């Protein structure tokens, strides 16, 4: 059985760093640039931004500075080529 070189604490700390970075991005891109009439309006606009922009178009460094859509398209194109070969 192989042991992970990361302790559970290190894994949790890294997850928290990612979460904090995403929250900062939401603040910079949505909350600081808009005025919301209600909590429900803010929740709706943030959800639309996450689903429609951040998860599809927003460029991510972990994906080689590509959007998730571009990264997936490239990945599946390579998979089709590998299966055909």
C-alpha positions in Angstrom: 0.0 0.0 0.0 1.5 3.3 -1.1 1.3 6.2 1.3 0.4 9.7 0.1 3.2 12.2 0.5 0.5 14.8 1.5 -0.9 14.8 5.0 -4.7 15.3 5.4 -3.9 18.7 6.8 -2.0 19.7 3.7 -4.8 18.5 1.5 -7.3 20.5 3.5 -5.1 23.6 3.4 -4.8 23.3 -0.4 -8.5 23.0 -0.8 -9.1 26.0 1.4 -6.6 28.0 -0.8 -8.5 27.1 -3.9 -11.8 28.0 -2.3 -10.5 31.4 -1.1 -9.2 32.1 -4.6 -12.6 31.3 -6.2 -14.4 33.5 -3.6 -12.0 36.3 -4.4 -12.8 35.9 -8.1 -16.5 36.0 -7.5 -16.1 39.2 -5.4 -14.0 40.8 -8.1 -16.1 39.8 -11.1 -19.6 39.9 -9.6 -20.3 41.4 -6.2 -18.1 44.5 -6.4 -19.4 45.3 -9.9 -23.1 44.9 -9.2 -25.8 46.1 -6.9 -28.3 43.5 -5.9 -31.8 44.2 -4.7 -32.0 41.1 -2.6 -30.1 38.0 -1.5 -32.1 35.9 -4.0 -31.0 38.2 -6.8 -27.4 38.0 -5.8 -27.6 34.2 -5.5 -29.2 33.9 -9.0 -26.6 36.2 -10.7 -23.7 34.4 -9.0 -25.1 31.0 -10.0 -25.5 32.1 -13.6 -22.0 33.5 -13.6 -20.5 30.3 -12.2 -22.5 28.0 -14.6 -22.4 30.2 -17.7 -19.0 31.8 -17.4 -16.6 30.4 -14.8 -17.2 26.7 -15.5 -17.2 27.1 -19.3 -15.3 30.1 -20.5 -13.1 31.4 -17.7 -9.4 30.6 -18.4 -7.8 28.4 -15.7 -4.1 28.1 -15.1 -4.4 24.5 -14.1 -5.8 23.8 -17.5 -2.9 25.2 -19.3 -4.5 28.7 -19.5 -7.4 27.3 -21.5 -11.1 27.5 -20.7 -12.7 24.3 -19.5 -14.6 24.0 -22.8 -11.4 24.3 -24.8 -9.6 21.9 -22.6 -12.3 19.3 -22.8 -12.6 19.7 -26.6 -8.8 19.2 -26.9 -8.8 16.2 -24.5 -11.7 14.4 -26.3 -10.1 15.1 -29.7 -6.9 13.4 -28.5 -9.0 10.5 -27.1 -10.7 10.0 -30.5 -7.3 10.0 -32.2 -5.8 7.5 -29.8 -8.8 5.2 -30.2 -8.6 5.4 -34.0 -4.9 4.5 -33.9 
